[in-house]
Amino acid sequence: MNNCELVVWLITGKCNLKCLHCYASRFNGDNEISTDLALRIIKELTEINTQHISFTGGEPTIRKDLPLLISEARNFGYELSIVTNTFLLNYDLMKFLVKNDVEIQVSIDGVKKETFYKIRGMNLEILLEKLRQLKSLGAKIRPIMTLNKINYDEVADYVELAANYGAIEAAIIPVIPIGRANSELLPSYEITREAIISASQKADEIGFNIEIWCAPFALQFINSKRTKVCSCLIGRGLDIAPNGNIMLCDSIETKITNIKNNNIKEIWLTYLNYELVRKLTSVESLNEKCKKCKYVNKCLGGCHARAYAIFKNLLMPDPLCPLIH
């Protein structure tokens, strides 16, 4: 049985912001699992050799038992991260996260204050002050930018900003038009390609590492030791919704089972043997255009959620892949 590399755990669907591109807004009405069940799951995840737990949402700092969940996870030796807009991070919580070696993944979706406010409805200066405080405490910061039609021309400046604020790395993910996001936010494949190249060139120029998430097709045009193009985690990790549903991925509605139904080892086996998981991790199941591509073994069709959002077919190629155009 394969080890579980990563658990993406949406511990709440609630959020204090209403960002234009939010894929998780569809979880806002979900009932959250209890603290006791969450603690049980954290313990059981050791049975499938889980390496990393990412607490996300919604806004995970809304959940009052977050420190307890983090402390328990730390006791079991997992690598930990939290995805936050930082708005609710007070100084004590910052110190707690740093003390427990939690990587803080901060959403930065614009470098210009007008862009940032338009997308997130939050004052950029508030976020930058939080970054300054986190940096002074020695936090491990990894900013994330969701690339879209509004902010694509600020990507290189975003990489520089991340470096200037002492981030360990920065991540870029092209928008997936689900939840509150719609296809009008989706940049063209040409814009996406040029923006990612621009970010990679800036990373090389300043000697800073970046990652490209949910866009493995970028392997076609990126050749840089400073830019890591990450492959899809379907088949290698678990995505848990606020109500305990195990999803195909956090951006695809398909429910496989629920953590209330069984222990984690059985749930992991159910997930690995689920028909769609097997198809989406097999070259033979992909669209003919993808099968003929020399990058297919690493790309596996790109982002399946983005393909479903645009083509209504999980096995179609990623609509942002330049080669399908």
C-alpha positions as CSV (number, residue, x, y, z in Angstrom):
1,M,0.0,0.0,0.0
2,N,1.3,3.4,-1.0
3,N,2.1,6.0,1.7
4,C,-0.1,9.1,2.0
5,E,2.2,12.0,1.0
6,L,-0.2,14.9,1.9
7,V,-3.6,15.4,3.6
8,V,-5.3,18.6,2.5
9,W,-7.8,19.2,5.3
10,L,-10.5,21.8,4.9
11,I,-11.3,22.1,8.6
12,T,-13.9,24.7,8.0
13,G,-15.9,26.2,5.1
14,K,-16.3,29.5,6.9
15,C,-14.3,32.5,6.0
16,N,-14.1,36.2,6.9
17,L,-13.4,37.2,3.3
18,K,-15.2,36.7,0.0
19,C,-12.4,36.4,-2.6
20,L,-13.4,36.4,-6.2
21,H,-11.5,33.2,-7.1
22,C,-12.4,31.1,-4.0
23,Y,-13.0,27.5,-4.9
24,A,-13.9,26.6,-1.3
25,S,-16.9,28.9,-1.1
26,R,-19.1,25.9,-1.9
27,F,-18.2,24.4,1.6
28,N,-19.4,27.5,3.5
29,G,-22.7,25.8,4.7
30,D,-21.1,22.5,5.6
31,N,-21.3,21.2,9.2
32,E,-17.8,20.7,10.6
33,I,-16.7,17.5,12.2
34,S,-16.3,17.5,15.9
35,T,-13.0,18.1,17.7
36,D,-13.0,14.5,19.0
37,L,-13.4,13.0,15.6
38,A,-10.7,15.3,14.2
39,L,-8.3,14.2,16.9
40,R,-9.0,10.6,16.2
41,I,-8.3,11.1,12.5
42,I,-5.0,12.8,13.3
43,K,-3.9,9.8,15.3
44,E,-5.1,7.3,12.6
45,L,-3.2,9.1,9.8
46,T,0.0,7.5,11.2
47,E,-1.4,4.2,10.0
48,I,-1.0,5.2,6.3
49,N,2.4,6.9,6.9
50,T,1.1,10.4,6.3
51,Q,3.9,12.9,5.8
52,H,2.3,16.3,5.8
53,I,-1.0,17.8,6.9
54,S,-2.2,21.1,5.5
55,F,-4.9,22.8,7.5
56,T,-6.9,24.9,5.2
57,G,-10.5,26.1,4.6
58,G,-12.3,28.5,4.3
59,E,-10.2,30.3,6.8
60,P,-8.8,27.8,9.3
61,T,-8.0,30.3,12.0
62,I,-11.8,30.7,12.5
63,R,-11.9,27.3,14.0
64,K,-11.4,27.6,17.7
65,D,-9.8,24.2,18.2
66,L,-7.1,24.9,15.6
67,P,-4.3,25.1,18.2
68,L,-5.4,21.8,19.8
69,L,-5.4,20.1,16.4
70,I,-2.0,21.5,15.6
71,S,-0.5,20.4,18.9
72,E,-1.9,16.9,18.5
73,A,-0.5,16.7,14.9
74,R,2.9,17.9,16.1
75,N,2.9,15.2,18.8
76,F,2.6,12.6,16.0
77,G,5.5,14.1,14.1
78,Y,3.7,15.3,10.9
79,E,5.0,18.1,8.8
80,L,2.4,20.9,9.1
81,S,1.2,23.9,7.2
82,I,-1.7,26.3,7.4
83,V,-3.3,28.2,4.5
84,T,-4.5,31.6,5.8
85,N,-5.4,35.1,4.7
86,T,-3.6,36.3,7.9
87,F,-6.4,38.7,8.8
88,L,-7.3,36.9,12.1
89,L,-3.7,36.0,13.0
90,N,-2.9,37.7,16.3
91,Y,0.6,37.8,17.9
92,D,0.0,34.9,20.2
93,L,-1.2,32.7,17.4
94,M,1.7,33.7,15.3
95,K,4.1,32.7,18.1
96,F,2.2,29.4,18.6
97,L,2.5,28.5,14.9
98,V,6.2,29.4,14.8
99,K,6.9,27.4,18.0
100,N,5.2,24.3,16.5
101,D,7.2,24.7,13.2
102,V,4.0,25.2,11.1
103,E,4.6,26.5,7.6
104,I,2.4,29.5,7.0
105,Q,1.0,29.6,3.5
106,V,-0.2,33.2,2.9
107,S,-2.6,34.1,0.2
108,I,-1.2,37.1,-1.8
109,D,-3.2,37.7,-5.0
110,G,-1.9,41.1,-6.0
111,V,1.1,43.4,-5.5
112,K,-0.7,46.6,-6.3
113,K,-3.1,47.6,-3.5
114,E,-6.0,48.1,-6.0
115,T,-5.5,44.6,-7.4
116,F,-5.3,43.0,-4.0
117,Y,-8.4,44.7,-2.8
118,K,-10.4,43.9,-5.9
119,I,-9.7,40.2,-5.6
120,R,-9.7,39.8,-1.8
121,G,-11.6,42.8,-0.4
122,M,-8.8,43.3,2.1
123,N,-6.3,46.1,2.6
124,L,-2.9,45.0,1.3
125,E,-1.1,46.9,4.1
126,I,-2.8,44.8,6.7
127,L,-1.3,41.6,5.1
128,L,2.2,43.2,4.7
129,E,2.2,44.1,8.4
130,K,1.3,40.5,9.3
131,L,4.2,39.4,7.1
132,R,6.6,41.7,8.8
133,Q,5.5,40.4,12.2
134,L,5.8,36.8,11.0
135,K,9.2,37.4,9.6
136,S,10.4,39.0,12.9
137,L,9.3,35.8,14.7
138,G,11.3,33.6,12.3
139,A,8.2,32.0,10.7
140,K,8.4,29.7,7.6
141,I,6.3,31.7,5.1
142,R,5.2,30.4,1.7
143,P,3.0,32.9,-0.2
144,I,0.5,31.6,-2.7
145,M,-0.8,33.6,-5.7
146,T,-3.8,32.4,-7.7
147,L,-3.0,33.5,-11.2
148,N,-6.0,35.0,-13.0
149,K,-7.1,37.7,-15.6
150,I,-6.8,40.5,-13.0
151,N,-3.3,39.9,-11.6
152,Y,-1.4,38.1,-14.3
153,D,0.9,41.1,-15.0
154,E,2.0,41.3,-11.4
155,V,3.3,37.8,-11.0
156,A,7.0,38.7,-11.4
157,D,6.6,41.5,-8.8
158,Y,4.8,39.0,-6.5
159,V,7.9,36.7,-6.7
160,E,10.1,39.6,-5.7
161,L,7.8,40.7,-2.9
162,A,7.8,37.1,-1.5
163,A,11.6,37.0,-1.5
164,N,11.9,40.5,0.1
165,Y,9.6,39.4,3.0
166,G,11.8,36.4,3.8
167,A,9.6,33.6,2.3
168,I,11.1,30.1,2.1
169,E,9.6,29.8,-1.4
170,A,6.5,31.1,-3.3
171,A,3.8,29.2,-5.1
172,I,1.7,30.1,-8.1
173,I,-1.5,28.3,-9.1
174,P,-3.6,29.2,-12.2
175,V,-7.2,29.8,-11.1
176,I,-9.6,26.9,-11.2
177,P,-13.1,28.2,-12.2
178,I,-15.3,26.6,-9.6
179,G,-16.9,27.8,-6.4
180,R,-17.1,31.6,-6.4
181,A,-14.7,31.7,-9.4
182,N,-16.1,31.7,-12.9
183,S,-14.6,31.2,-16.3
184,E,-14.3,35.0,-16.8
185,L,-11.4,34.9,-14.3
186,L,-9.6,32.2,-16.3
187,P,-6.6,33.7,-18.2
188,S,-5.9,32.5,-21.7
189,Y,-3.3,29.8,-22.2
190,E,-1.0,32.4,-23.8
191,I,-1.3,34.7,-20.8
192,T,-0.8,31.8,-18.4
193,R,2.3,30.7,-20.2
194,E,3.8,34.2,-20.4
195,A,3.0,34.9,-16.7
196,I,4.6,31.6,-15.5
197,I,7.7,32.3,-17.7
198,S,7.9,35.8,-16.3
199,A,7.8,34.5,-12.7
200,S,10.4,31.8,-13.4
201,Q,12.7,34.4,-15.0
202,K,12.4,36.6,-12.0
203,A,13.1,33.7,-9.7
204,D,16.3,33.0,-11.6
205,E,17.2,36.7,-11.6
206,I,17.0,37.1,-7.8
207,G,18.0,33.6,-6.8
208,F,14.7,32.6,-5.2
209,N,12.8,29.3,-5.5
210,I,9.2,29.1,-6.7
211,E,6.7,26.3,-7.3
212,I,3.9,26.0,-9.9
213,W,0.9,24.2,-8.6
214,C,-2.0,22.5,-10.5
215,A,-0.3,23.3,-13.9
216,P,2.0,20.4,-14.7
217,F,1.8,21.3,-18.4
218,A,4.3,24.1,-17.5
219,L,7.0,21.4,-17.9
220,Q,6.8,22.2,-21.6
221,F,8.2,25.7,-21.3
222,I,10.0,25.9,-17.9
223,N,13.7,24.8,-17.6
224,S,15.0,26.3,-14.4
225,K,16.5,24.9,-11.2
226,R,14.7,27.7,-9.4
227,T,11.2,26.7,-10.6
228,K,9.6,23.4,-9.5
229,V,6.6,22.3,-11.5
230,C,4.5,20.1,-9.2
231,S,2.4,17.2,-10.4
232,C,-1.2,16.4,-9.4
233,L,-1.6,14.8,-6.0
234,I,-4.6,12.6,-7.0
235,G,-3.5,9.1,-6.0
236,R,-0.9,10.3,-3.6
237,G,-2.8,12.2,-0.9
238,L,-6.2,12.7,0.8
239,D,-8.5,15.7,0.5
240,I,-11.0,16.0,3.4
241,A,-14.0,18.4,3.3
242,P,-15.2,20.2,6.5
243,N,-18.0,17.6,6.9
244,G,-15.5,14.7,6.7
245,N,-16.1,13.7,3.0
246,I,-13.1,12.3,1.2
247,M,-13.0,14.0,-2.2
248,L,-11.3,13.1,-5.4
249,C,-9.5,16.4,-4.8
250,D,-10.5,19.6,-3.0
251,S,-11.5,21.2,-6.3
252,I,-13.6,18.3,-7.6
253,E,-17.1,17.6,-6.1
254,T,-16.9,13.8,-6.3
255,K,-17.4,12.2,-2.9
256,I,-15.6,8.9,-2.4
257,T,-16.5,8.2,1.2
258,N,-16.6,9.9,4.6
259,I,-14.2,9.6,7.5
260,K,-17.0,8.7,9.8
261,N,-17.6,5.5,7.8
262,N,-14.4,3.6,8.7
263,N,-10.9,3.8,10.0
264,I,-8.3,5.7,7.9
265,K,-6.5,2.7,6.6
266,E,-9.7,1.3,5.1
267,I,-10.6,4.7,3.8
268,W,-7.2,5.1,2.1
269,L,-7.5,1.7,0.4
270,T,-11.0,2.7,-0.8
271,Y,-9.6,5.9,-2.2
272,L,-6.7,4.2,-4.0
273,N,-9.0,1.6,-5.5
274,Y,-11.7,4.1,-6.5
275,E,-12.3,3.9,-10.3
276,L,-11.8,7.6,-11.0
277,V,-8.6,7.7,-9.0
278,R,-7.2,4.8,-11.0
279,K,-8.3,6.4,-14.3
280,L,-6.8,9.8,-13.5
281,T,-3.5,8.3,-12.6
282,S,-3.3,6.1,-15.7
283,V,-2.0,7.3,-19.0
284,E,-4.2,4.8,-20.9
285,S,-7.4,6.5,-19.6
286,L,-6.5,10.0,-20.8
287,N,-7.6,11.9,-23.9
288,E,-5.8,11.0,-27.1
289,K,-4.1,14.4,-27.3
290,C,-2.5,13.8,-23.9
291,K,-1.5,10.2,-24.7
292,K,0.6,11.4,-27.6
293,C,2.4,14.1,-25.6
294,K,6.0,13.5,-24.5
295,Y,5.2,15.0,-21.1
296,V,2.2,12.8,-20.4
297,N,3.9,10.6,-17.7
298,K,4.6,13.6,-15.5
299,C,1.7,15.8,-16.5
300,L,-1.1,13.1,-16.7
301,G,-3.4,15.6,-18.5
302,G,-2.8,18.6,-16.2
303,C,-5.5,19.8,-13.8
304,H,-8.5,17.6,-14.0
305,A,-10.7,20.0,-12.0
306,R,-10.0,22.8,-14.5
307,A,-10.7,20.3,-17.4
308,Y,-14.1,19.4,-15.8
309,A,-15.0,23.1,-15.1
310,I,-14.5,24.0,-18.8
311,F,-15.2,20.7,-20.7
312,K,-17.4,18.8,-18.2
313,N,-15.0,15.9,-18.6
314,L,-12.3,14.9,-16.1
315,L,-10.3,13.1,-18.7
316,M,-10.0,16.0,-21.2
317,P,-6.7,17.9,-21.3
318,D,-6.2,21.0,-19.1
319,P,-7.7,23.9,-21.0
320,L,-4.6,26.1,-20.1
321,C,-2.2,23.6,-21.8
322,P,-0.6,25.3,-24.8
323,L,-0.2,22.0,-26.7
324,I,-3.9,21.4,-27.0
325,H,-4.4,24.7,-28.8
